[in-house]
Amino acid sequence: MSENTSATTPHDAFFRSVMSQPEAARDFLTFHLPEELRAVCDLDTLQLASGSFITDDLKPFFSDILWSVQTTGGAGYVFALIEHQSKPDRHIAFRMLRYSIAVMQRHLEAGHRTLPLVIPLLFYAGRRSPYPYSTNWLDDFDKPELAAALYGGDFPLVDITVVPDGEIRQHRRVALLEFLHKNIICRDLMEMADGLSELLVSQLNSGYTTRSQLLAALNYAVHAGDTGDYHLFIRTLAGRLPEHGEALMTVAQRLRQEGHEEGRMEGRMEGEREKALQIAKNMLKCGMDRESVMKMTGLSVEDLVDILH
C-alpha cells in the first residue's frame, strides 16, 4: 500500500485484482487467518463488500478489499478487511482500527442492532523485513497499559439519575448543573423549589455560582422544566433569595415578554386565517371551483366545508 494520495501503485492494483476474486480471497483467508478466527468463518459464503463509505481522509491509505462472511453458527456474519502495504507505517494499526470502526458504523446505519466483528488483516511485502512496527493499536500510546485498561473495559459513566441530591450538593461548581439536569425531567419545578433554593443559597454564599450562572440556570429551568405557573416558581425562589430578587425578576420579565410575543404571533396567525377564510368565501360565491380556492388560499377541504355551512 502506498501513501501517495494521487495514484494507486502497481503493487496495489495487482493486489486488488487478485484479492477481489472470491476463490483467491478464500485461499488467502484459509492460510492466513488465525485458527480461532477462521473457525468462526464460513468461507464458502464470502461476498465482496463495498469500501465506498471510507471517509476522505482514510481513502489514500486503503486498498478497499473488504469481504463479508457468515459465521459458522449461522447467527450472523463478520467482515474480513485485507490490506496491502509495501511501505511500513508506524500507525497502521490505528488506521486499520479507524477503517474497522467505519465498517461497524455502516453496519449500524443499515439497521443492525449489534456491531459486527471486523477482522483487520495486513498483507505486507516491502524492503524492510520483518515488519518493523506493532500491529496492536494500543502500542501507539505512550502508556499502552493505561490505554488497555481504559479502552478494554467500560467507559466511565456519570449517571446523575442515581446520585442522591445530598451528594450532588457537595460537588461545588457543578452541583447546580447536576441538580437541575437530574430533577428537571421528572419533577415539577414547584416540587424542587425548596431543594433548588437551598442549593442556590449555598452556591452563591460559597462563590461556586456567579450571578450570570444563576441567570443561566434559571433560564434553563423555566424553559426546559414543567410547572403549572412559572411566575409562581420564580416568586417562590425570589422570596427565599431576596438579595438576588433583581436577577429573578429579570427572568420573570423575560417570561412575560415571551408570553406577550407568543400571544402576538398567535393573534397575527389567527387574523391571517380569518382573512383567508373570508377571501375563500367570496371566491366560492363567485362560482370559483374548490380546487382553485384551496390552491390560492392554502385552506383545506375541511375549511371550505365549514365556510359552506
FIRO-989619 format. One record per residue: y, x, z of N, C-alpha, C in turn; residue in three letters. Coordinates in pm, whole numbers, plus 50000, padded with zeros to 5 digits. Layout:
// residues N
YXZYXZYXZALA...
END
This chain:
// residues 309
498815008550000500005000050000501235008850000MET502185005949915503405013849905504525006749976SER505495014550028506675008650088507805008149987GLU507535010649861508515008849755508734993949735ASN509944989349761510214975049758510464969849618THR510544978649517510924973949384509734971449293SER508564977349322507444975649230506144977549304ALA505074971749249503734973549302503144986249244THR502504994249327501915006749279500615003949204THR500155013449122498855011749056497735010049158PRO497845016849274496835015349379496745000749424HIS497904994849448497934980949494497394971449388ASP497794973849263497374964949155495854965049139ALA495264976849143493814977949129493114971449249PHE493634974349367493074968449489493084953249481PHE494214947749439494344933149432493384927249329ARG493254933849214492394928449108490944927549152SER490504937149234489114936949281488954927249398VAL489844928349495489704920449617490024905649598MET490554902049482490794887949454489524880949405SER488464888549382487194882749339486324879649460GLN485834867449473485074863649593483824872149615PRO483144876049508481934884149525482274897749585GLU483354903749534483774916849586484254915749730ALA485034905349758485534903449893484384901049990ALA483374893549945482214890850031481484903950064ARG481294912549964480634925349990481474934050083ASP482784934150059483674942250142483594937950288PHE483674925050310483624919850447482244921750509LEU481214920750429479854922850479479684936850534THR480214946650461480034960550501481044965350605PHE482224959150609483294965050690483764956550808HIS483434943850811483834936050928483014940451049LEU483634941751165482864944451287481784933851305PRO480644937851356479484929051362479764916151437GLU480484916951550480724905051630481624895051556GLU482484899951467483324891051388482574885751266LEU481794894251205481014889951089480044878751128ARG479574879151252478594869251298479164855151301ALA480484853751313481074840351321481594835551186VAL481474843851081482004840350950480884836850853CYS481014825450788480094821650681480704826750550ASP480314838550507480934844950392480644837850261LEU479734828450261479474820650140480544810050116ASP481454808550212482494798250200483864804350171THR483904816750127485184823550101486044815850002LEU487324814350037488304808549946489584816649954GLN490104820449837491334828249833492494819449879LEU493244824349977494364816750031495674822549979ALA496684814049972497984818449923498694826650029SER499354837249984500194845050076501654842850048GLY501964831849976503334829449932504274825950046SER503724822950163504574819250276505104831250352PHE504734843350310505194855250380506704855950372ILE507374859050482508824859850483509294871450396THR510534870450347511054880350254511014894550310ASP511264896050441511284909450498509894915650509ASP508844907450496507484912750500506884914950361LEU507404908050260506804908650128506644922750073LYS507624931750093507464945050035506304952950094PRO505754948550205504774956750276503344951650265PHE503114940250198501774934650198501274931250059PHE499974932750040499344930549909498844916349891SER499034907749991498734893449977497264890149954ASP496354897950007494944894349994494524887350122ILE494414874350112494104866250230493004856350193LEU491914857250266490774848350241490554839250361TRP490234826650333489814817650441488304816350433SER487674814850548486214813950554485844804650669VAL484874796250647484424787350753483614795150855GLN483584789950977482784796451080481314792551064THR480464800751117479024797951107478644785351181THR479454781651282479164769351356479634756951284GLY480454758951180480924747551102482044739651167GLY482544744251281483554736651354484974740251312ALA485154750651234486484754751194486404766051095GLY487524773051077487494784350985488464795051032TYR488304806950977489134818351012489734823850883VAL490734832350899491334839350786490994854150796PHE490684860150682490464874550676491614880550595ALA492424888450661493574894950598493174909250563LEU493054912150433492654925550389493874932550331ILE494254943550390495464950650349495134964750303GLU495754968550191495574982050137496794990550169HIS496535002950205497625012150235497265026050185GLN498205032250112497975045850063498835055950137SER499795051150215500615059950298500545054850441LYS500255063550537500175059050677501495053050724PRO501395043050805502565036050858502405035251010ASP503345041351079503255041751225503215027751286ARG503855018251222503975004751279503124994451204HIS502084998951135501284989651055500634978751141ILE500214982151262499554972151347500514960751380ALA501764964251409502754954051440503064945551317PHE503154951851201503444944451078502294935051043ARG501074939751061499934931051032499854919551133MET500294922151254500354911451353501364900851310LEU502514905351259503524895951212502974887451098ARG502264893751008501644886450897500624876450952TYR499834880651046498824871751105499484859551169SER500594861851238501304850751302501894841351197ILE502344846951083502834838550974501724829450922ALA500504834750914499364826650872499114815550973VAL499174818851101498964808851206500024797951200MET501274802051178502364792351170502154782651055GLN501764787850941501504779350825500354769550856ARG499374774250929498234766050968498694754251054HIS499574756851150500104746151235500934736351154LEU501744741651062502604733050981501784723950890GLU500544727750863499664719450780499064707950861ALA499374707350991498924696151073497794699151169GLY497324711651173496254715151266496814716551408HIS495994713851506496444713951646496154727051717ARG495244735051664494904747851726495134759151627THR495294771051680495534782751596494234787751534LEU494314792851412493124798751351492964813251394PRO491774818251389491544832451410491884839651281LEU492774849351288493154857451171492684871651196VAL491814876651110491234890051129491984899851038ILE492844908451093493524918351011492584930150985PRO492424933750859491524944750822492274954150730LEU492494966350774493284976150697492354985250616LEU492594985750485491854994850395492795006350361PHE492445018350406493325029950387492665040150296TYR493445045050198492995055950110494205064550078ALA494465074450163495635082950144495315097550160GLY496345106050144496135120550151495805125150293ARG496445119350391496175123350529494875116950576ARG494045124950637492755119750684492365126850813SER491865119550912491705104950912493035097850932PRO493005084550933494235076850952494875080951084TYR496165084851080496755091351198497305082051306PRO497445069151278498115060351373497175049751430TYR497555044851545496765034451612496855021251534SER495765013751536495785000251477495824989551587THR496194993751706496414984451817497924983051836ASN498464971251813499914969551815500524972451952TRP499734971352057500254974152191500634988752207LEU500034997452126500365011652134501745014652077ASP502385004652015503755006351966504765006252081ASP504345001852197505245001152313505275014552387PHE506395017052455506485028852540505495028052655ASP505245015752702504325013552813503255003552771LYS502225008252699501194999152648500494991152758PRO500314997052876499604990052982500404977853028GLU501724979653042502574968553083502614957852974LEU502684962152848502684952752736501384944852731ALA500274951552757498974944852756498904934252865ALA499464937452982499464927853092500334915753059ALA501474918352992502384907452958501824898552847LEU501414904752737501014897052619499534893252620TYR498794898352715497384894952723497084883652818GLY498114878652885497914867752981498924856752959GLY499064848153059500014837053049501444842253058ASP502334836552978503744839852989504304834153119PHE505304840653178505934834953297506524821153267PRO506294811753356506764798053338507644794053456LEU508834789253426509704783653529509654768453513VAL508714762053580508574747453574509394741553688ASP510654738853658511574734453762511204720753816ILE510364713253744510004699753789509164699853915THR508534711153947507674711654066508304719854179VAL509534724454160510204732254264510964722754356VAL510724723154487511444714254580512944716654574PRO513724705954593515174707254591515664717254695ASP515014717554811515414726854916515294741354871GLY514264744254794514094757854743515124760854634GLU515404750754551516394752554445517744756154503ILE518114750254617519424752854678519604767454718ARG518514774754728518594788954766518774798054644GLN518844792254527518864800454405520264804154358HIS521194803954449522554808954428523214803854299ARG523504812654205524324808954090523604800253987ARG522314798754000521594789853906521114777153976VAL521454775454104520974763854179521474750754118ALA522764750254083523334737954028522684734553894LEU522514744553810521844742653681520444737053701LEU519674743153789518294739053811518214725053872GLU519084722353968519064709254034519334697953934PHE520354699853851520694689253755519604687453650LEU519104698453597518064697353495516794690853550HIS516504693653676515294687853735515454672753757LYS516604668653808516754654953856517364645153756ASN518064650353656518864641453573518024632553482ILE516814636953450515984629553355515304617553421ILE514854619353543514014608953604514684601553720CYS515954604553749516604597753861517944592053818ARG518314580753877519644575153859520654584653924ASP521814586253862522824595453916523204591854059LEU523284578954089523664574954224522604578854326MET521354579354284520274583154375520364597854415GLU520944605854329521024620154363522444624354402MET523334614454421524714617554456524804625154587ALA524024621054688524054627954818523604642554804ASP522464644554740521954658154724522864666754640GLY523454660754535524344668354447525624672154519LEU526204662854593527454665954664527214676554770SER526094675854839525744686054939525614699754874GLU524964700054759524794712654687526134717954638LEU526984708954587528284713254536529144719254647LEU529144713054764529904718554877529434732754907VAL528124734554914527564747754944527904757854835SER527774753554710528024762554597529484766754589GLN530374757154608531804760154598532274768654715LEU531784765854835532184773654952531674788054946ASN530504789954886529934803354878530444811154757SER531154804454668531664811154549530654812254436GLY529534805454450528504806154346528834797254226TYR529774787754246530184778754139531704778654130THR532234780654009533674780453987534124766353947THR535444764553942535974751353904535554747753761ARG535594757353671535194754453532533714750953524SER532904757653606531474754353609531244740653670GLN532064737053769531984723753829532264713053724LEU533324715153645533664705753540532534704653437LEU531984716153398530894716253301529684708653355ALA529374710653483528224703953545528434688853550ALA529644684553587529914670253598529924663653460LEU530494670553362530464665153226529034663553177ASN528204673553207526794672753170526124660853239TYR526424659153368525784648453446526114634653389ALA527384632253359527764618853315527364616153170VAL527174626653090526784624552951525264624452932HIS524554631953014523094632552999522374623553099ALA523054620153209522414611953311522574597153286GLY521984589253374522004574753357522334568153490ASP523214558453486523544550553605524274538053561THR524314528053649524964515553612526484516553610GLY527054525853688528514526953698528874541753712ASP529274547953602529594562153605530854564953688TYR531804555753683533024557753761532734557253911HIS531814548653953531424548354094530774561554134LEU529984567154045529354580054071530414590854093PHE531424591154006532494601154019533284598854147ILE533604586254178534364583354300533574587154425ARG532264585154420531414588954533531474603954558THR531384611754451531484626354466532874630354513LEU533894623754459535274627254497535504624654645ALA534894614154699535044611254841534424621854929GLY533434629054879532764639354959533264653254926ARG534064654154820534654667054782536154665154761LEU536874661154866538294657654850539134669054793PRO538784681554827539574692754778539394695154628GLU538394688654569538154690054425538324676654355HIS539084667854418539294654654360539954655154224GLY540864664954203541564666054075540574668553961GLU539634677753985538634680853882537764668653854ALA537394661653959536554649853942537294638753869LEU538594637153898539364626953829539574630553682MET539584643553652539664647753511538464642753434THR537294643653496536084638453432536164623353418VAL536654616653522536774602053517537734597753407ALA538844605053394539814601953289539204603653151GLN538414614253136537744616653008536764605352976ARG536084600453080535164589153060535914576853012LEU537064574253074537854562553034538334563852890ARG538764576152855539254578552719538144576352617GLN536944581552650535814579852559535444565252545GLU535504557952657535224543752652536244536352567GLY537524540552579538594534452501538384537052352HIS538074549752319537854553352178536654545852122GLU535604544752203534404537652158534724522952133GLU535534517352223535914503452205536754501452080GLY537674510952054538504510151934537634511051809ARG536654520151811535774521751695534964509151671MET534414503551780533634491351765534504480051712GLU535744479451763536654469051716536984470751569GLY537214483451528537524486251389536364482251298ARG535134485851342533964482551261533764467451252MET534014460551364533864445951364534894439551272GLU536124445251273537164440051185536824441851039GLY536274453551005535884456150867534754446850823GLU533854443850914532754434750882533284420550855ARG534234416350938534814402950919535504401950783GLU536174412850743536834412950612535804411850501LYS534704419550514533654419250412533034405350400ALA532834398850515532264385350513533194375450443LEU534504376850469535464367750406535534370050256GLN535514382650215535534385850072534294380350003ILE533144382250068531894377250010531924362049997ALA532474355550097532554340850093533384336149975LYS534514343049951535374339449839534674342049706ASN533934353149697533204356349574532164345649542MET531444341549644530414331449624531024318049581LEU532184314849638532854302349600533284302649454LYS533574314749406533994316149266532814316649170CYS531604315549223530424314949138529744328249111GLY530154339049181529514351949159528114351849218MET527164358249148525784358149195525634366649321ASP524614363449401524414370049531524184385149518ARG523414388949416523084403149399524354411449382GLU525274406649302526534413849279527384414149405SER527394402949477528174402349601527654412549702VAL526344413149718525754422649813526054436949773MET525994439649642526234453249594527674457549618LYS528614448349603530034451549615530504452049760MET529884444149847530344443549986529484451350084THR528244454550042527344461450132526674452350233GLY526844439250216526234429750308524774427250271LEU524024421650365522604418950344522384404450303SER521134401550266520764387750232521014378550351VAL520664383350471520854375350592522334372150614GLU523204382050584524644379650600525114368350507ASP524624368650384525034358350289524494344650329LEU523294344350384522734331650432523604325950542VAL524064334650633524934329950743526244324250688ASP526774330750583528024325950524527854312050464ILE526734310150396526504297450327526194286050422LEU525824289350545525504278950642526574278550751HIS
END
